[in-house]
Amino acid sequence: MFKPNHSEITSIVAAMSSIGASLTLEQAGVAIGIITALVTCVVNALYTIRKDLREQRLADSQLRARPKQE
């Protein structure tokens, strides 16, 4: 597993602060909005997939529990 040392962490923080300092408030707001939209899309997709799987398991169990009609 990769464990960064102190100088690598400092370098990464400095790079991120440099990028952050170069953005205007409007650009930062747009970037945060885009990131929020992407995260929301991924979370919604995962929720929908899990919901579909739950509903499918429920439907399968209800079909198995139902007595057979002749």
Secondary structure, DSSP 8 states (H G I E B T S, - for coil): -----HHHHHHHHHHHHHHHHHS-HHHHHHHHHHHHHHHHHHHHHHHHHHHHHHHHHHHHHHHHHS----
